[in-house]
Amino acid sequence: MKVVDASIVLGWLLDQPSGGSQAVLESHASGQEPLVAPELLNYEVCNALVSRGRLPVALARQAYDYFESLEIETYSLGSPEYDRAIALAAEYRISAYGAAYAVLAQVLGCRLVTADRRLARSLKPLDIIEVAM
């Protein structure tokens, strides 16, 4: 199991996926390595499809349908996880969004896969990051 963040998923939906991120997707699709994320991922994907992707509504819906077909399991965080996300965000000077993904990886005892180099550099001391470019 691996946690994926929005940078990886949006690469699949909006850009030409890199070899590394494509391998993560294929491993998930084959059932070898299930992917999970905080529920936040759904909101980030919706927002990015409209704002960053600047897609017409019909194409944004089509891309979101594809995202849903990937069946990435999402988790709701509770108060202890949000407390930890606040602490991580402050300590490593990252967004609370990025911290939420990191906290879930810590709680589940797995790796966080990201294409966000800044996030990866910031969280390197935690030894949970896998960069897929």
N, C-alpha and C positions, 0 to 999 in steps of 0.2 A: 504494500500500500504506500502511496505517496500523496502528499498534499500538492495541489497545483494552484497557482495564483492566476489572476486575470491576465497578466502579461503573456503567459503560455497559451491560455485558451483563446485570447484575442488574436494571437499569431495564427492559430488554426482557422479562425473565422474571417479575418480581415487581410492578412498578409500571406505571402508564400511561406509556409512553415519551414523552419530550418531542419536540418537533418536530426539534430538532437531533440527538438520538440516533436518532430514526426515520430521518432522512435518511442517517445513517451506515450504518444497517442496510440501507436500500434500495439504496444505492450498492454495498454488498458483494453483496447478493443479485442485482443486475443484472450483476455482474462488472466494474463500472467501477473499484471501489476495494477490492481484497482486504484482509481484516482478518487480523491475526496477533497473537499474544500469547505470553508465556512460558508454559511448561507449567503453571506455578503457577496460571493461570486456571482450569484444571479443578478443582483442589482448592478454590479460593476459591468457585467456583460451587456445588460440592457442599455445602460447609460452610454457605454462606449460605442455600441452599434449605431446609436443615433447621433451622438456628439462627435466622437473621434472618427467614426467610419463615415459619417455624413451620408448614410444610406437612405434612400427613399423608404418609406414605411413598409412597403411590401417586401423589399429586400432585407430590411432589418428583421422583420418577422420570420422570413425564410432562414436567415442566419441563426436566429434564436431557436427556431425549431430544430435546426441541425445541432446546436449546442445541447438542447434538451435530449436529443437522441443519443448523445454520448453517455448519458446516465452517470454523470459524476455525482457521487453521493455527497450530500451537503449536511453539515452539522450546525445546529444553533449553539452559540456560546452562552454560557451562564455568567453570573456575576464574578466568580473567581477568575474565569478566563478573560473577562473584560478588564478586571483589575490588573492581571498580568500583562495584557496588551497595552494598557496605559503605561505601565512601568517600562516595558520594552521600548515603546515608542519614544518615551522621554530619554531613556538611557542610550539608545542607539540612534536617536535623532532621525526616526523614520515615521511614516504615516501610521496612524492607528489601523488603517486598512492592512498595510504590510505586516504590522505586528499581529493582527488577528490570524493571518495565515501561519505565521511563525508559532504562535501559541498553540494552534491546533496541531501542528507537526510535533511540538513538544509533548502535548497531552497524549497523542496517539503513538509516540515513540517512532516516528518515521521522518523521512526527508521532505523538505519543501523544495519543489521544483519551480524555478522562476527564470524569466528571460530579462529581468530587471537587474542590470549590473550594479546599480547603486544600492539596491536592497541587498543583493548578494554580498557586496563589499562590507556594508554596514553590519550585517549579521554573521559575518565569517567567524567571529569568536564562538558562536553558539554551536558550530559544527553540525548544522542540520540542513545546510543549503546545497542544492544541486543546480547548477546553471545549465540550461538547455538552450543553446543558441543555434 
